[in-house]
């Protein structure tokens, strides 16, 4: 069957100021598989919406309508089964700013903030920049996937100093997606020990088995004691607009978070970002979301088969979703993370150093790989790795 979207197309990235494809520093021929983005063209409705704004003769201060929150709420209902009230939604300039505003509202200086490690490093830096204390609960990882260490989780939740938990679901970098049973167990811990839950759901469209479950749907307590941050950046490749949203059903907490947003005039949206956000979420791009998830899932199956048959020294921690994966490179035999990264830097493939995902800076022989590329580029990258490992 002919594809409606050409995810096999290799795009010219020299015309943009891409952080991932920074040709000032990128080695010739190298493939940057370290950035958490897709490498596919944005859906046409998004590009048309942005072009329509660009065609205006002047770019003055705008007013905004309810279309922003209605689009976000409608997307949650259609895609994830959450009957989300538009009144719960506020604009934020991205996932991490949204988390920061919530932390400022629900915790105090010196409070502990729990997260699972390996953890997306901006979570840690944001907690520390706000004078809170990072506490990590290590995920158990194996070729079968990642799982919670529930005994350790309860120990960290029960610490009186722990006031918030940042849940990344789907999880960056392991690709773990929470089941209803797991979310219910987190809800139980949060209720028992009075810990507020902040959920990063930016990868929610990339769930390969079953359906993403928004945390606030688990129980009434979870709904009233959590905040969810969302952004169309990953699904639709629109990260450069820095336009996301935070969803806070609890009216009092919503007002408290808004106070912190207003303190830095964080309500100021961009006209192009709003146009892109609404086009992504209001139904115009749902078919694209389905298609890109299906293509990325095929990439994962292809990647999994390649590692098993041609690069068995590298073990995949099997993800449930996302388009980044956690690779165990201990089979390559390097004594230190520094030696491992020095070797990988010479392969022509850029991967994220596992050291960035742990507070102690010990990468433990792991790296993160993003695989939402045209399949020919994914194959090229893996063959580079295969050739370099064969030459060891």
C-alpha positions as CSV (number, residue, x, y, z in Angstrom):
1,X,0.0,0.0,0.0
2,X,1.3,3.4,-0.9
3,X,2.3,5.6,2.1
4,X,0.6,8.9,2.5
5,X,3.7,10.3,4.2
6,X,7.3,9.9,3.0
7,X,9.2,9.1,6.1
8,X,12.0,7.6,3.9
9,X,12.8,11.0,2.5
10,X,16.2,12.3,3.6
11,X,15.9,16.0,4.3
12,X,18.5,18.7,3.7
13,X,19.2,20.0,7.2
14,X,21.8,22.6,6.2
15,X,19.2,25.3,5.7
16,X,18.1,25.4,9.4
17,X,19.9,26.1,12.6
18,X,19.4,22.6,13.9
19,X,21.0,21.8,17.2
20,X,21.2,18.2,16.3
21,X,22.6,18.8,12.8
22,X,25.0,21.5,13.8
23,X,27.4,21.5,10.8
24,X,29.8,23.8,12.6
25,X,30.8,20.9,14.8
26,X,29.4,17.8,13.1
27,X,32.1,15.7,11.5
28,X,31.6,15.1,7.8
29,X,29.5,12.1,7.2
30,X,28.6,11.6,10.8
31,X,25.0,10.8,11.8
32,X,23.7,12.5,14.9
33,X,21.7,9.9,16.7
34,X,22.0,11.7,20.1
35,X,19.2,14.2,19.7
36,X,15.7,13.3,20.8
37,X,13.8,14.4,17.7
38,X,12.4,12.8,14.6
39,X,14.0,13.4,11.2
40,X,10.9,13.6,9.1
41,X,9.1,16.6,7.5
42,X,6.5,18.3,9.6
43,X,2.9,17.6,8.6
44,X,1.6,19.9,5.9
45,X,-1.2,21.4,8.0
46,X,1.4,22.7,10.5
47,X,3.6,24.2,7.7
48,X,0.5,25.8,6.2
49,X,-0.6,27.3,9.5
50,X,2.9,28.8,10.1
51,X,3.0,30.1,6.5
52,X,-0.3,31.8,7.0
53,X,1.1,33.7,10.0
54,X,4.2,34.5,8.1
55,X,2.1,36.1,5.3
56,X,0.7,38.7,7.7
57,X,2.2,42.1,6.9
58,X,3.0,42.8,10.6
59,X,3.8,40.8,13.7
60,X,2.4,42.8,16.6
61,X,1.2,41.8,20.0
62,X,-1.5,39.1,19.5
63,X,-4.6,38.2,21.4
64,X,-5.3,34.5,21.9
65,X,-8.5,32.6,21.8
66,X,-9.7,29.4,23.4
67,X,-8.6,27.4,20.4
68,X,-5.2,26.7,22.1
69,X,-6.7,24.9,25.2
70,X,-9.5,23.4,23.2
71,X,-7.1,21.8,20.8
72,X,-5.0,20.3,23.6
73,X,-8.0,19.0,25.5
74,X,-9.5,17.5,22.3
75,X,-6.3,15.8,21.5
76,X,-6.1,14.2,25.0
77,X,-9.7,13.0,24.6
78,X,-9.3,11.6,21.0
79,X,-5.8,10.1,21.3
80,X,-5.5,9.1,25.0
81,X,-9.1,8.7,26.3
82,X,-8.7,11.5,28.9
83,X,-11.8,13.7,29.2
84,X,-9.6,16.8,29.9
85,X,-11.2,20.1,30.8
86,X,-9.8,23.0,28.7
87,X,-9.9,25.1,31.9
88,X,-7.1,22.9,33.4
89,X,-4.6,23.9,30.6
90,X,-2.1,26.7,30.6
91,X,0.6,27.6,28.0
92,X,4.2,27.0,28.9
93,X,7.3,27.5,26.8
94,X,8.2,23.8,26.8
95,X,8.3,20.6,29.0
96,X,11.1,21.7,31.3
97,X,9.7,25.2,32.0
98,X,6.4,23.6,32.8
99,X,8.0,21.3,35.3
100,X,9.9,24.2,36.9
101,X,6.8,26.2,37.4
102,X,5.0,23.3,39.1
103,X,8.1,22.5,41.3
104,X,8.1,26.1,42.4
105,X,4.5,25.9,43.4
106,X,4.4,22.5,45.2
107,X,7.8,22.3,46.8
108,X,10.1,24.5,49.0
109,X,13.8,25.3,48.8
110,X,15.6,22.2,50.2
111,X,12.8,19.7,49.4
112,X,13.7,16.5,47.7
113,X,12.4,15.7,44.3
114,X,12.4,12.0,43.2
115,X,13.0,10.8,39.7
116,X,13.9,7.5,38.1
117,X,17.4,7.0,36.8
118,X,18.6,6.8,34.1
119,X,17.0,10.3,33.9
120,X,16.8,13.0,31.3
121,X,19.5,15.3,32.5
122,X,17.4,18.6,32.3
123,X,15.1,17.2,35.0
124,X,18.1,17.1,37.3
125,X,19.5,20.5,36.4
126,X,16.1,22.1,36.7
127,X,15.6,20.7,40.2
128,X,19.1,21.8,41.3
129,X,18.7,25.3,39.7
130,X,15.6,25.8,41.9
131,X,17.5,24.8,45.0
132,X,15.8,21.5,45.4
133,X,17.5,18.2,46.0
134,X,17.6,15.4,43.5
135,X,16.9,11.9,44.7
136,X,17.1,9.0,42.3
137,X,15.4,5.6,42.2
138,X,17.3,3.3,39.8
139,X,15.2,1.4,37.2
140,X,16.0,-2.2,36.7
141,X,17.2,-2.7,33.2
142,X,17.7,-5.9,31.1
143,X,17.2,-7.0,27.5
144,X,13.5,-7.5,28.4
145,X,13.1,-3.9,29.3
146,X,13.0,-1.5,32.2
147,X,11.1,-1.9,35.4
148,X,10.6,-0.1,38.7
149,X,12.4,-1.1,41.9
150,X,9.4,-0.9,44.1
151,X,11.2,-1.5,47.4
152,X,13.5,1.4,46.6
153,X,10.7,3.5,45.3
154,X,8.7,3.2,48.5
155,X,11.9,3.9,50.5
156,X,12.4,7.2,48.6
157,X,8.7,8.1,48.6
158,X,8.5,7.6,52.4
159,X,11.4,9.9,53.1
160,X,9.8,12.9,54.8
161,X,12.0,15.2,52.7
162,X,10.5,13.9,49.4
163,X,7.8,16.3,48.2
164,X,7.5,15.6,44.5
165,X,8.1,12.9,42.0
166,X,8.9,13.5,38.3
167,X,7.5,10.6,36.3
168,X,8.6,10.4,32.7
169,X,6.0,8.3,30.8
170,X,6.9,7.1,28.2
171,X,10.4,7.1,29.8
172,X,13.4,8.8,28.3
173,X,15.9,7.1,27.8
174,X,14.7,3.5,28.3
175,X,11.4,3.7,26.4
176,X,9.5,2.2,29.3
177,X,5.7,2.8,29.2
178,X,3.7,2.4,32.5
179,X,0.9,0.0,32.8
180,X,-2.3,0.8,34.7
181,X,-1.1,-1.4,37.6
182,X,2.2,0.5,37.8
183,X,0.5,3.9,37.7
184,X,-2.0,2.8,40.4
185,X,1.0,1.7,42.6
186,X,2.6,5.1,42.1
187,X,-0.7,6.7,43.0
188,X,-0.9,4.6,46.2
189,X,2.7,5.7,47.2
190,X,1.9,9.3,46.4
191,X,-1.3,9.2,48.5
192,X,0.3,7.4,51.4
193,X,3.3,9.7,51.7
194,X,1.9,13.0,50.4
195,X,4.1,13.3,47.3
196,X,3.0,15.4,44.3
197,X,3.4,13.8,40.9
198,X,4.6,15.7,37.9
199,X,4.3,13.8,34.6
200,X,6.3,14.4,31.4
201,X,4.1,12.9,28.7
202,X,5.9,14.4,25.7
203,X,6.5,10.9,24.1
204,X,2.9,9.8,24.7
205,X,2.1,9.2,21.0
206,X,4.9,6.7,20.7
207,X,3.5,3.6,22.5
208,X,4.0,0.4,20.6
209,X,1.9,-2.0,22.7
210,X,-1.5,-0.9,24.0
211,X,-2.3,2.7,24.6
212,X,-0.8,5.5,26.6
213,X,-2.5,6.1,30.0
214,X,-2.6,9.6,31.3
215,X,-1.7,9.5,35.0
216,X,-4.6,11.7,36.2
217,X,-7.1,9.1,34.9
218,X,-5.9,6.5,37.5
219,X,-7.9,7.9,40.4
220,X,-9.6,11.0,41.7
221,X,-6.7,11.5,44.1
222,X,-4.2,11.3,41.2
223,X,-6.2,13.8,39.2
224,X,-6.1,16.3,42.1
225,X,-2.5,15.7,43.1
226,X,-0.7,15.8,39.8
227,X,0.3,18.0,36.9
228,X,1.0,16.8,33.3
229,X,3.2,18.6,30.8
230,X,2.7,18.1,27.1
231,X,4.2,19.3,23.9
232,X,3.6,18.4,20.2
233,X,7.4,18.7,19.6
234,X,8.3,15.0,19.5
235,X,5.3,13.7,17.5
236,X,5.2,16.5,14.9
237,X,8.9,17.7,14.9
238,X,8.1,21.2,16.0
239,X,10.5,21.6,19.0
240,X,11.8,24.9,17.7
241,X,8.5,26.7,18.5
242,X,9.0,26.2,22.3
243,X,5.3,25.9,22.7
244,X,3.8,23.4,25.2
245,X,1.2,23.2,27.9
246,X,0.8,22.2,31.5
247,X,-2.5,20.5,32.7
248,X,-3.4,21.0,36.3
249,X,-6.9,19.8,37.3
250,X,-6.7,21.0,40.9
251,X,-8.0,24.5,41.0
252,X,-6.0,25.7,43.9
253,X,-2.8,24.3,42.6
254,X,-3.5,25.6,39.2
255,X,-3.8,29.1,40.6
256,X,-0.5,28.6,42.6
257,X,1.3,27.5,39.4
258,X,-0.1,30.4,37.5
259,X,1.3,32.8,40.1
260,X,4.8,31.6,39.2
261,X,4.1,31.7,35.5
262,X,2.9,35.3,35.8
263,X,5.9,36.3,38.0
264,X,8.2,35.9,34.9
265,X,5.5,36.9,32.4
266,X,5.5,33.3,31.2
267,X,2.1,33.8,29.6
268,X,3.6,35.4,26.5
269,X,3.1,33.0,23.6
270,X,4.5,33.3,20.1
271,X,2.2,33.7,17.2
272,X,3.9,31.0,15.1
273,X,4.1,28.6,18.0
274,X,0.4,28.8,18.8
275,X,-0.4,28.3,15.1
276,X,1.7,25.2,15.0
277,X,0.4,23.9,18.4
278,X,-3.2,24.2,17.3
279,X,-2.6,22.6,13.9
280,X,-0.9,19.6,15.6
281,X,-3.6,19.0,18.2
282,X,-6.9,20.1,16.7
283,X,-7.4,17.0,14.5
284,X,-5.7,18.2,11.3
285,X,-2.7,16.0,11.9
286,X,-4.1,12.9,13.6
287,X,-3.4,10.7,10.6
288,X,0.3,11.9,10.7
289,X,0.5,10.9,14.3
290,X,-0.7,7.4,13.5
291,X,1.6,7.0,10.5
292,X,4.8,8.3,12.2
293,X,4.3,6.0,15.2
294,X,3.8,3.0,12.9
295,X,7.0,3.9,10.9
296,X,9.1,4.4,14.1
297,X,7.8,1.1,15.4
298,X,9.0,-0.6,12.2
299,X,12.4,1.1,12.7
300,X,12.5,-0.4,16.2
301,X,11.8,-3.9,14.9
302,X,14.5,-3.5,12.3
303,X,17.0,-2.1,14.9
304,X,16.3,-5.0,17.2
305,X,16.9,-7.6,14.5
306,X,20.1,-5.9,13.4
307,X,21.6,-5.9,16.9
308,X,20.7,-9.6,17.4
309,X,22.1,-10.8,14.1
310,X,24.9,-8.5,13.3
311,X,26.0,-6.6,16.4
312,X,25.3,-8.9,19.3
313,X,28.0,-7.2,21.5
314,X,25.5,-4.3,22.0
315,X,22.3,-5.2,23.8
316,X,19.0,-3.3,23.4
317,X,17.0,-2.7,26.6
318,X,13.7,-3.4,24.8
319,X,11.5,-0.3,24.8
320,X,7.7,-0.2,25.0
321,X,7.6,3.1,23.2
322,X,9.5,6.4,22.5
323,X,11.9,6.8,19.6
324,X,15.0,6.7,21.8
325,X,16.4,3.5,23.2
326,X,18.9,2.5,25.9
327,X,21.8,0.4,24.7
328,X,24.0,-1.8,26.9
329,X,27.5,-1.6,25.4
330,X,29.3,-3.5,28.2
331,X,29.7,-6.4,25.7
332,X,32.3,-4.3,23.8
333,X,34.7,-4.8,26.7
334,X,35.8,-1.3,27.5
335,X,37.0,-0.8,31.1
336,X,35.5,2.8,31.5
337,X,32.8,4.9,30.1
338,X,35.4,7.3,28.9
339,X,37.0,4.6,26.8
340,X,33.6,3.5,25.4
341,X,32.7,7.0,24.3
342,X,36.1,7.6,22.8
343,X,35.6,4.5,20.7
344,X,32.0,5.5,19.7
345,X,33.1,9.0,18.8
346,X,35.3,7.5,16.0
347,X,32.5,5.4,14.4
348,X,30.7,8.2,12.5
349,X,27.7,7.8,14.8
350,X,26.9,10.3,17.6
351,X,25.3,8.7,20.6
352,X,24.3,10.2,24.0
353,X,26.7,9.4,26.8
354,X,25.1,7.3,29.5
355,X,27.0,9.4,32.1
356,X,24.6,12.3,31.5
357,X,21.6,10.2,32.8
358,X,22.9,9.5,36.4
359,X,23.6,11.9,39.2
360,X,26.9,10.2,39.9
361,X,28.1,10.6,36.3
362,X,28.8,6.9,35.9
363,X,27.4,5.8,32.6
364,X,27.7,2.1,33.5
365,X,28.5,1.1,29.9
366,X,25.2,2.5,28.4
367,X,24.4,5.0,25.7
368,X,21.1,6.4,24.3
369,X,20.3,6.2,20.6
370,X,17.5,8.0,18.8
371,X,16.2,6.0,15.9
372,X,13.4,8.0,14.3
373,X,15.4,8.4,11.1
374,X,14.6,7.5,7.5
375,X,15.4,3.7,7.4
376,X,18.3,4.1,5.0
377,X,20.0,6.4,7.5
378,X,19.3,4.1,10.4
379,X,20.9,1.2,8.4
380,X,23.9,3.4,7.5
381,X,24.5,4.3,11.1
382,X,24.2,0.7,12.3
383,X,26.6,-0.5,9.6
384,X,29.1,2.2,10.7
385,X,28.9,0.7,14.2
386,X,29.1,-2.8,12.9
387,X,32.2,-2.1,10.9
388,X,33.9,-0.3,13.8
389,X,33.2,-3.1,16.2
390,X,34.4,-5.7,13.7
391,X,37.7,-3.8,13.5
392,X,38.3,-3.9,17.3
